Amino acid sequence: MKVGRRSFLSFIIGGAAGTALSPLPWKLTDDLSIWTQMWPWTPVPKDGAVSYAGSTCTLCPAGCGINVRMVDRRAVKIEGMEGHPINDGGICILGLSGLQLLYGPTRVKSPMKRAGNRGSGRWVSISWEEALEEVAGKLTEIRAQGRPEALAVFSGKRRGTVPALLSRFMTAFGSPNFVTAASTQDSYELALHRMQGVQAAAGLDLANTDFLLSFGSGILDGWGSPVRMFKAHSALKDGGGKLVQIEPRLSNTAAKADQWISIQPGTEAALAFGLAHVIILEKRYRTQFVSEYGGEFEEFRQMVMADYTPDKVAKITGIDPKTIVTLAREFSRSSAPLAVCGKGGGDTPGSMNEFFAVHALNALVGGINRPGGIWAVPEPGDFGWPDPEMDETAARGMQQDRLDGAGAPPYVATAALPNRFFEAVAGGKGYPLDALFVVESNPCFTEPDPETVKAAFSKIPFVVSFSSFMDETAQNADLILPNHVYLERYEDVPNPAGFNRPFVGLVQPVVDPQFNTRNVGDAVIALAQGVGDPVASAFGWDGYEACLEEAYPDQWDSLTSEGYWMAEDFDPAPWPEAFETASGKFEFVPEGLQRGYVPAEIAGEKGGFPLVLTPYDTMRISSGYVGNPPFMTKTVPAEVLKGKELLVELNPQTADQLGFSEGGRAVLTTPTGAANVRVHLYDGIMPGLVAMARGLGHTAYDKYLADKGTNVNRLIGPTADPVSGLNAAWGIRAKLTRA
Amino acid sequence: MKQERPKKFGMVIDLDKCTGCGACLVACMSENNVPFKPDESDKLTSITWMRVYQLNNGKPYPETDICYLPRPCQHCEGDHGHSPCVSVCPATATDYGMETGIVSQIYTRCFGCRYCMAACPYHARYFNWWDPVWPDGMEKYLNPSVSVRMRGVVEKCSFCYHRYQTAKDKAIYQFAEGERDSTDLEEDEYQTACTQACPAGAIIFGDLNNPSHRVHQIAQPDEKHAGRPKNPKAFRLLERLGTNPKVYYLSSRDWVRRAGDNYLEGEGKLKRH
């Protein structure tokens, strides 16, 4: 067939007319407008009666009061509680994101039993009865074999009724292996124990401080009780007080400080001695305190006078001697100076040498138990529970050594040594474990060198996780008994980090449990009953709520009406009664400080690893048990996380020497591991250092968090502090090579 | 009821106190049903009504200094309500509220031409390239006071206008019930989510026209000169563009105040306003 001009045109025109008459163009136009404004599938939030429910946040040890805005039975917003002694209306980024955890996709929705190999991600959902029966059966078996010490518990918290119930369970069962995660709070407690002879938490009287000297503590980067620290900083600014930050990296704290002094990392204790030198030389110390309550002061004086002149300290720390002298003068001249230590967010316990040196500095200026200083706040009691009855099996089990070596020489005063626990189990030291409970913690992610933790897991045949979320540890467990999320449960939060009065916050359910979960407290009581007497007889409560109420008989009214209880009229012990050391004085030179400054060593040789890797903490990344909720990950700058790649900070000068430019890809190698990273040039970091954000690199959780960046803990193994035995690794030697 | 004097809601952000923690971002996202995607590291498509920028003084170690600058919508008044975005919107989807000084955004009117985004010198406006998706169950936390936006429209900070409406409704009800003397709101009755959340207390919000409000006292806006701050520590972003914004910033650092506008290199010291 021949196609002529006429037939071609009539085909085109006819086709066009036909198409125009057909529904197609209108359908396409309609689709286009739908494409631009397709509304029916966007959710329309249901309206309802608005109310507020008060509770306490448990996402970090800060103990902030929260007010949850409810629309009918839905929680729609978390706000800070006005007038609360800790946060007074303020709230941090993690606290604000709490509802994404409550309603998030990574919740464990019912008890789960492993169906495939460990870590394969294949689970079957089982009932609570089946789950509890299985665990109780396993526990009965362990006891029947006469080795109750083969059960261990790893708890993210040490204070409060839930850890107390776990600890009680272990005692009645017969195992000494109750292990708790550690932080700078533990180091502070040990410092107070050794220097003041007291069992107490360190409370900071921030309201009356006018000079805050921070040895690398991330005052504005998540250290201690973050909102309280933020408020204290703003109050310092308003009141003309001063914050001095000593740190090799321009952190947010350093940037906000009135003065940033960069220091060779790990030499902070030497600077504290240098300041003490100037203060003693110029007789700027609190004479009354030192002469009446200063134990071994002469020894301390001789040590700092001989070895820590500004010039010598300058050589160690890299700080100009004039700066040291000026800082010492300003610090001691202030009416209420306060020095704090414990690096970054305070998750790493740190070097006791440094804690002792900094605490001695506070003592020199008379800041112990004084307004604006550091207070010994008594630990909450044992809740008045009668000692659990132990049978012969339990008594024999409790006499076994703890696997982590805590409480025995050389670490007599340390409560638990998480780092040594996993090393011991992985290395097959001591006796084998048959079962491990993991409660409110995620050691397969948060502990230094998680590979060791996983190796330890592989030696334990039965691992039970009580996590609310499918985190790395839950993934590697055999059974998950999911806890309620904090917004669904009761709990107590005693002695929030760094608070200077005895205090208990009450966690109360604001919504009904969303899934088939149970409070760990209830699960423990049920397990005790499942194991039978004599363990069961130590748990006479009907449930956890009854137990909690009974634990705070005098405080309960205040807890339920205010949401917290506080010892309003608490005053720290005055000097004559404050020190319970052998001499009754403040020990300036406790054991562990006799040799003066001891460098906080890190792993690796300078030859093979010319750089030093240090982790840093930021408010925008949650690095603890709770993984970053999507809102928080959204706020992470593109200079920290780009796509799935993490960027490490490098000084432009160092980058130049190594041939890196902005965004360049590199392999970061340390003695512990290696990772692919990209380089971000940052002028605010000391040349020779590589800084990496802590808290990324999850392999578990959802598509909003998993496989983004690298877990810095994977690159830095623990180093045991010689005094406490706790992890003191502030970094590790490293090298960067082009990828 | 007597005619109320027009309000001019505005903000003062103290950059000496702001720590860059990001609480304001999340308070805003949580309050205003702002969605999130699996990857939010491309900041051009990442919707953050409140965004925190990091400024630096450009000096090498150890003289380096950084400062964080939170940037909500600046709610520009321009000249008599001719703010840059309002002037260009062909759909009247964004408008300047003469009663409150708040620049509105009406999602159902917006057809996504994005002229306003081009006109806004502060990058305060965001386009929904995708429909919002909440993981199963998470839509439970959505706030019924704020409508969820759809693909194809522009959105931005509203100074939590729904909170103003709620407070106002409550005041009118109480006035009708004889529980209060007027429907005028007290300073603390209407506060934005970011102001309320800020753990450092760096954000202050209120009526710039009301001499008893802290924003007025701190910023000291000069009405004769289009609201320029009389407080020497205060500045506004890109002051010289004449956008007449209602967000004031405070800083004691010279380089930070200077970073608030595009000064030429040799332009001498920052002039006091």
Interface residues (C-beta under 8 A of the other chain):
Chain A: W35 T36 Q37 M38 W39 W41 T42 P43 V44 P45 K46 D47 G48 V71 R74 A75 V76 K77 I78 E79 G80 N87 G89 G90 I91 C92 I93 L96 S97 L99 Q100 L102 Y103 G104 P105 L220 P226 V227 F230 K231 H233 S234 K237 L250 N252 T253 A255 K256 W260 S262 Q514 M619 R620 P630 F631 M632 T633 K634 T635 V636 P637 A638 E639 L641 K642 G643 K644 N651 P652 Q653 D683 G684 I685 M686 P687 D702 K703 Y704
Chain B: D16 K17 T19 G20 C21 G22 A23 L25 V26 A27 M29 S30 E31 N33 F36 P38 D39 E40 S41 D42 K43 S46 T48 V52 Q54 N56 G58 K59 P60 Y61 P62 T64 D65 I66 C67 Y68 F111 G112 D131 P132 W134 P135 D136 G137 M138 E139 K140 Y141 L142 N143 P144 S147 V148 R149 M150 R151 G152 V153 A193 Q196 A197 C198 P199 A200 G201 A202
